[in-house]
């Protein structure tokens, strides 16, 4: 009987060992494909070979510093694929090299995708600082963002850093079931339009346990964002965590199922906010929840702004056509560096509905009197302690 048990154990160990061997990714090292300083061509060749592999594969960028020109890499691939960046990738400084490209690195139509490795994507954004003023100049040409994820499904991005992007650090379009974890973003607080992660027309996205510091929204959710979870994120500096702006374009998709929890915002220009344009187009935002948020010296900690109109691009006197419903702000505490700590400015034509405010404790750090709570075209339901006093 003992012999049978031993044979069974040995068979099981052999089976597990065999399974582990089979599970090993086939590695495609970009440095084996050509120039080790500028890896633009080598990277594309390594990706194409890895994508064609019928076994799970890995594109490896080893430790070191490499130049990488603008690239577009695409699926569908024949098996799961991993991009492991251990080194530091540097984008071109000369903007002429981006002619015809909207982003530095674009990934299209990949299923079962992983980006990891502990490496850094350096957008060298200072070279584009004089072009990044599209909020003021309608005729400007947008500089390229760093990482663009188009229609990526069942993926994870973890333990990598994006620094000094020329525009958005990470831009998601049409993605589904994609997670960002331990994702670090660093940029100067005066770098314009450098949103940390911008999400549009995507579903089942998670951003967890990440540090984001930039010159615009740490995380921005555009139209078509659905079932988004943001948890354990530190935002400092930046413009906060924003839904919108909405209602600027025709036929925008609805925003719903947004959960922001256990986040910390420090020295940001805004806290958590929902923003829509007045006078323009319709849309809807619903089932949005902000909970367990710490504010440290934040301007405008809690905001619904339905008269969002930067650079006077619209008619503030006309009401927003975007419907906002089922929104909650719960257990938000800390300090505000503006006297108005909470401002809920809703549309006069479509007042906000089902807004809940519970357990708020925000102290104003300035000298202009106590903190204020302002409401326009909304009647929130209050629960627990509310400081500043209810509107």
C-alpha positions as CSV (number, residue, x, y, z in Angstrom):
1,X,0.0,0.0,0.0
2,X,2.9,2.3,0.9
3,X,4.5,1.7,-2.5
4,X,1.3,2.7,-4.3
5,X,1.1,5.9,-2.3
6,X,4.7,6.8,-3.1
7,X,4.2,6.1,-6.8
8,X,1.1,8.3,-6.8
9,X,3.0,11.1,-5.1
10,X,5.8,10.8,-7.6
11,X,3.3,10.8,-10.5
12,X,1.6,13.9,-9.1
13,X,5.0,15.8,-8.7
14,X,5.9,14.9,-12.3
15,X,2.5,16.1,-13.5
16,X,2.8,19.4,-11.7
17,X,6.4,19.9,-12.9
18,X,5.3,19.2,-16.4
19,X,2.4,21.7,-16.1
20,X,4.8,24.4,-14.7
21,X,7.1,23.9,-17.7
22,X,4.2,24.2,-20.1
23,X,3.0,27.4,-18.4
24,X,6.4,29.2,-18.9
25,X,6.1,32.0,-21.4
26,X,8.2,31.9,-24.6
27,X,10.5,34.9,-24.2
28,X,11.2,37.4,-27.0
29,X,14.1,39.7,-25.9
30,X,14.1,42.9,-27.9
31,X,17.8,43.3,-27.5
32,X,18.3,40.2,-29.6
33,X,16.5,41.9,-32.5
34,X,18.9,44.7,-33.3
35,X,20.2,48.1,-32.0
36,X,20.2,48.1,-28.2
37,X,20.0,51.9,-28.0
38,X,17.1,52.7,-30.3
39,X,14.8,49.7,-30.0
40,X,11.9,51.0,-32.2
41,X,12.3,48.4,-35.0
42,X,13.4,45.6,-32.6
43,X,10.4,46.2,-30.4
44,X,7.9,45.8,-33.2
45,X,9.7,42.7,-34.6
46,X,9.7,41.1,-31.1
47,X,6.0,41.9,-30.6
48,X,5.1,40.5,-34.0
49,X,6.9,37.2,-33.3
50,X,5.4,37.0,-29.8
51,X,1.9,37.7,-31.0
52,X,2.2,35.0,-33.6
53,X,3.2,32.4,-30.9
54,X,0.6,29.7,-30.2
55,X,2.0,29.4,-26.7
56,X,1.8,32.2,-24.0
57,X,4.6,34.7,-24.8
58,X,6.6,37.5,-23.2
59,X,8.2,40.5,-24.9
60,X,11.1,41.4,-22.6
61,X,12.8,44.8,-22.4
62,X,15.8,44.2,-20.0
63,X,17.2,46.6,-17.6
64,X,18.9,49.7,-19.2
65,X,17.8,52.9,-20.9
66,X,16.5,52.7,-24.4
67,X,15.1,55.1,-27.0
68,X,11.8,54.1,-28.5
69,X,10.1,56.0,-31.3
70,X,6.3,56.1,-31.7
71,X,4.9,52.6,-32.3
72,X,1.6,50.9,-32.9
73,X,1.4,47.2,-31.8
74,X,-1.7,45.2,-32.4
75,X,-3.5,41.9,-32.0
76,X,-5.3,39.8,-32.0
77,X,-2.6,37.5,-30.8
78,X,-2.8,33.7,-30.9
79,X,-2.2,33.3,-27.1
80,X,-1.8,35.3,-24.0
81,X,1.0,37.9,-24.2
82,X,3.0,39.8,-21.7
83,X,5.1,42.9,-22.1
84,X,7.7,42.9,-19.4
85,X,9.5,46.3,-19.2
86,X,12.4,46.2,-16.7
87,X,14.3,49.1,-18.2
88,X,13.6,52.7,-18.9
89,X,12.0,53.7,-22.2
90,X,12.5,57.3,-23.5
91,X,10.2,58.9,-26.0
92,X,11.6,61.2,-28.7
93,X,12.2,64.8,-27.8
94,X,11.7,66.1,-31.4
95,X,8.0,66.5,-31.9
96,X,8.4,66.0,-35.7
97,X,9.0,62.3,-35.0
98,X,5.4,62.0,-34.0
99,X,3.9,63.1,-37.3
100,X,0.9,60.9,-37.9
101,X,0.8,59.5,-34.4
102,X,-1.6,60.5,-31.6
103,X,0.3,58.5,-29.0
104,X,3.8,57.3,-28.2
105,X,2.9,53.7,-27.7
106,X,-0.5,52.4,-28.9
107,X,-1.8,48.9,-28.2
108,X,-4.8,47.7,-30.3
109,X,-7.1,44.7,-30.0
110,X,-5.2,42.5,-27.6
111,X,-6.9,39.9,-25.4
112,X,-5.2,38.4,-22.3
113,X,-2.6,41.1,-22.0
114,X,-0.2,41.9,-19.2
115,X,2.1,44.9,-18.8
116,X,4.6,44.7,-15.9
117,X,8.2,44.6,-15.0
118,X,9.0,47.5,-12.7
119,X,10.2,49.7,-15.6
120,X,9.6,53.3,-16.6
121,X,8.0,55.0,-19.6
122,X,9.6,58.4,-19.8
123,X,7.5,60.7,-22.1
124,X,10.1,63.5,-21.9
125,X,7.1,65.9,-21.8
126,X,9.1,69.1,-21.3
127,X,9.7,69.1,-25.1
128,X,5.9,69.6,-25.7
129,X,5.2,72.1,-23.0
130,X,4.8,75.0,-25.5
131,X,2.2,73.0,-27.5
132,X,0.0,71.7,-24.8
133,X,-2.4,74.6,-24.5
134,X,-5.4,73.3,-26.4
135,X,-7.8,74.6,-23.7
136,X,-6.9,78.1,-24.8
137,X,-6.1,77.6,-28.5
138,X,-8.8,75.9,-30.5
139,X,-6.4,75.6,-33.5
140,X,-3.7,73.8,-31.6
141,X,-2.4,70.4,-32.5
142,X,-2.6,68.0,-29.6
143,X,0.7,66.5,-28.5
144,X,0.9,62.7,-28.2
145,X,0.0,60.9,-25.0
146,X,2.3,58.1,-23.7
147,X,0.2,54.9,-23.5
148,X,-3.0,54.3,-25.4
149,X,-5.0,51.2,-24.9
150,X,-7.6,50.6,-27.6
151,X,-9.9,47.6,-27.2
152,X,-7.8,45.7,-24.7
153,X,-9.7,42.9,-22.9
154,X,-8.9,40.8,-19.9
155,X,-5.7,42.5,-19.1
156,X,-3.6,43.9,-16.2
157,X,-1.1,46.7,-16.0
158,X,1.0,46.5,-12.8
159,X,4.2,47.7,-11.3
160,X,5.3,50.1,-14.0
161,X,5.8,53.9,-14.0
162,X,4.8,56.6,-16.4
163,X,6.6,59.9,-16.1
164,X,6.5,63.3,-17.8
165,X,4.0,62.4,-20.5
166,X,3.5,65.0,-23.2
167,X,-0.3,64.6,-22.9
168,X,-2.4,61.9,-21.2
169,X,-0.3,59.3,-19.5
170,X,-2.7,56.4,-20.1
171,X,-5.8,56.7,-22.4
172,X,-8.3,53.8,-22.5
173,X,-10.8,53.4,-25.3
174,X,-13.2,50.5,-25.8
175,X,-11.5,48.4,-23.1
176,X,-13.1,45.7,-21.0
177,X,-11.9,43.9,-17.9
178,X,-8.7,45.8,-17.6
179,X,-7.0,46.4,-14.2
180,X,-4.3,48.9,-13.2
181,X,-2.5,48.0,-10.0
182,X,0.6,49.5,-8.4
183,X,0.7,51.9,-11.4
184,X,2.8,55.0,-10.7
185,X,2.4,58.3,-12.5
186,X,4.7,61.3,-12.0
187,X,4.6,64.7,-13.6
188,X,5.0,68.3,-12.7
189,X,2.0,69.9,-11.2
190,X,2.0,72.6,-13.9
191,X,2.2,70.2,-16.8
192,X,-1.0,71.0,-18.8
193,X,-3.5,68.3,-19.9
194,X,-1.4,65.5,-18.5
195,X,-4.3,63.4,-17.1
196,X,-3.1,60.4,-15.3
197,X,-5.6,57.8,-16.6
198,X,-8.4,58.8,-18.9
199,X,-11.2,56.3,-19.5
200,X,-13.7,56.5,-22.3
201,X,-16.3,54.0,-23.6
202,X,-14.8,51.2,-21.4
203,X,-16.3,48.7,-19.0
204,X,-15.2,46.8,-16.0
205,X,-12.0,48.8,-15.3
206,X,-10.2,48.8,-12.0
207,X,-7.6,51.2,-10.8
208,X,-6.3,50.0,-7.4
209,X,-3.4,50.7,-5.0
210,X,-1.8,53.2,-7.3
211,X,0.1,56.6,-6.9
212,X,-0.7,59.4,-9.4
213,X,0.7,62.8,-9.4
214,X,0.3,65.0,-12.4
215,X,-0.8,68.4,-13.8
216,X,-4.4,67.6,-14.6
217,X,-7.0,65.1,-13.4
218,X,-5.4,62.1,-11.7
219,X,-8.2,60.0,-13.1
220,X,-10.8,61.3,-15.6
221,X,-13.8,59.3,-16.7
222,X,-15.3,60.3,-20.1
223,X,-18.6,59.3,-21.6
224,X,-19.3,55.6,-22.0
225,X,-17.4,54.7,-18.7
226,X,-19.3,51.9,-17.0
227,X,-18.6,49.8,-13.9
228,X,-15.4,51.5,-12.9
229,X,-13.7,50.8,-9.6
230,X,-11.1,53.2,-8.2
231,X,-9.8,52.1,-4.8
232,X,-6.6,52.8,-2.7
233,X,-5.4,55.5,-5.1
234,X,-3.3,58.4,-3.9
235,X,-3.6,61.6,-6.0
236,X,-1.0,64.3,-5.4
237,X,-0.6,66.7,-7.1
238,X,-3.3,67.0,-9.7
239,X,-6.9,68.2,-10.4
240,X,-8.5,65.3,-8.5
241,X,-10.7,62.4,-9.6
242,X,-13.3,63.6,-12.2
243,X,-16.3,62.3,-14.0
244,X,-16.6,64.3,-17.2
245,X,-16.7,66.7,-18.6
246,X,-19.9,65.5,-20.2
247,X,-22.3,67.0,-22.7
248,X,-19.8,68.6,-25.0
249,X,-20.4,66.3,-28.0
250,X,-23.5,64.8,-29.6
251,X,-24.5,61.2,-28.9
252,X,-22.4,60.7,-25.9
253,X,-22.8,57.3,-24.1
254,X,-24.0,57.3,-20.5
255,X,-21.8,57.0,-17.5
256,X,-22.8,54.6,-14.8
257,X,-21.6,52.3,-12.0
258,X,-18.6,54.4,-10.7
259,X,-17.2,53.5,-7.3
260,X,-14.4,55.6,-5.8
261,X,-13.3,54.3,-2.4
262,X,-10.4,54.5,0.2
263,X,-8.5,57.2,-1.7
264,X,-6.3,60.1,-0.5
265,X,-6.0,63.4,-2.3
266,X,-3.3,65.9,-1.3
267,X,-2.8,69.5,-2.4
268,X,-5.0,69.0,-5.5
269,X,-6.9,71.7,-7.3
270,X,-10.1,69.7,-6.9
271,X,-11.2,66.7,-4.9
272,X,-13.9,64.4,-6.3
273,X,-16.2,66.0,-8.9
274,X,-18.8,65.5,-11.6
275,X,-18.7,68.1,-14.4
276,X,-20.9,68.8,-17.4
277,X,-21.1,71.6,-19.9
278,X,-24.0,74.0,-20.0
279,X,-26.1,74.7,-23.1
280,X,-24.6,72.0,-25.3
281,X,-25.7,68.3,-25.6
282,X,-27.6,65.8,-23.5
283,X,-26.4,62.7,-21.6
284,X,-26.6,61.0,-18.3
285,X,-24.4,60.0,-15.3
286,X,-25.9,57.7,-12.6
287,X,-25.0,55.3,-9.9
288,X,-21.8,57.2,-8.8
289,X,-20.4,56.7,-5.3
290,X,-17.5,58.4,-3.5
291,X,-16.7,56.8,-0.1
292,X,-14.0,56.9,2.6
293,X,-12.0,59.7,1.0
294,X,-9.3,61.7,2.8
295,X,-8.7,65.3,1.7
296,X,-5.4,67.0,2.6
297,X,-5.4,70.7,1.9
298,X,-7.5,70.2,-1.2
299,X,-9.3,73.0,-3.1
300,X,-13.0,72.3,-3.8
301,X,-13.0,68.9,-2.1
302,X,-16.6,67.9,-3.2
303,X,-18.0,69.2,-6.5
304,X,-20.9,68.7,-8.9
305,X,-20.4,71.4,-11.5
306,X,-23.0,71.6,-14.3
307,X,-21.8,74.9,-15.4
308,X,-18.3,73.7,-16.3
309,X,-17.0,76.2,-18.9
310,X,-13.2,76.6,-19.1
311,X,-11.9,79.5,-21.0
312,X,-15.4,80.8,-21.5
313,X,-16.1,78.4,-24.4
314,X,-19.8,78.2,-23.8
315,X,-22.9,80.1,-22.5
316,X,-23.0,79.7,-18.7
317,X,-26.5,81.2,-18.6
318,X,-28.0,78.2,-20.4
319,X,-28.7,75.0,-18.4
320,X,-26.9,71.7,-18.8
321,X,-28.8,69.0,-20.6
322,X,-27.0,66.2,-18.8
323,X,-29.0,64.2,-16.2
324,X,-27.2,63.3,-12.9
325,X,-28.9,60.8,-10.7
326,X,-28.1,58.4,-7.8
327,X,-24.9,60.0,-6.5
328,X,-23.5,59.6,-3.0
329,X,-20.7,61.2,-1.0
330,X,-20.0,59.3,2.2
331,X,-17.3,59.5,4.9
332,X,-15.2,62.2,3.3
333,X,-13.0,64.1,5.7
334,X,-9.9,66.3,5.9
335,X,-9.1,69.9,5.1
336,X,-10.1,72.3,2.4
337,X,-8.0,75.3,1.3
338,X,-11.0,77.0,-0.2
339,X,-13.9,78.3,1.9
340,X,-16.5,76.5,-0.2
341,X,-15.7,72.9,0.7
342,X,-18.8,71.4,-0.9
343,X,-20.6,72.8,-3.9
344,X,-23.4,71.0,-5.7
345,X,-24.3,73.1,-8.7
346,X,-26.9,71.2,-10.8
347,X,-28.8,72.0,-13.9
348,X,-31.8,74.3,-13.5
349,X,-33.7,72.4,-16.2
350,X,-32.7,68.9,-15.0
351,X,-32.0,69.1,-11.3
352,X,-29.8,66.4,-9.8
353,X,-31.9,63.5,-8.3
354,X,-31.2,61.1,-5.5
355,X,-28.1,62.7,-4.1
356,X,-27.0,61.4,-0.7
357,X,-24.5,63.1,1.6
358,X,-23.4,61.3,4.7
359,X,-20.7,61.8,7.4
360,X,-18.8,64.7,5.9
361,X,-16.1,66.5,8.0
362,X,-14.1,69.1,6.0
363,X,-12.4,71.9,7.8
364,X,-11.3,75.1,6.0
365,X,-7.7,76.0,6.7
366,X,-7.9,79.7,5.6
367,X,-9.0,82.9,7.4
368,X,-12.2,83.7,5.5
369,X,-14.5,82.2,8.1
370,X,-15.9,78.7,8.5
371,X,-16.2,76.3,5.6
372,X,-19.3,76.5,3.4
373,X,-21.7,74.0,1.8
374,X,-23.5,75.3,-1.3
375,X,-26.4,73.7,-3.2
376,X,-28.1,74.8,-6.4
377,X,-31.0,72.9,-8.0
378,X,-30.6,69.9,-5.8
379,X,-32.1,68.7,-2.5
380,X,-29.6,66.2,-1.0
381,X,-30.6,63.5,1.6
382,X,-28.3,64.0,4.6
383,X,-27.2,61.3,7.1
384,X,-24.8,61.4,10.0
385,X,-22.5,64.3,10.8
386,X,-22.3,67.1,8.2
387,X,-19.5,69.7,8.5
388,X,-19.7,72.3,7.0
389,X,-23.3,72.9,7.9
390,X,-25.9,71.6,5.4
391,X,-26.9,73.7,2.5
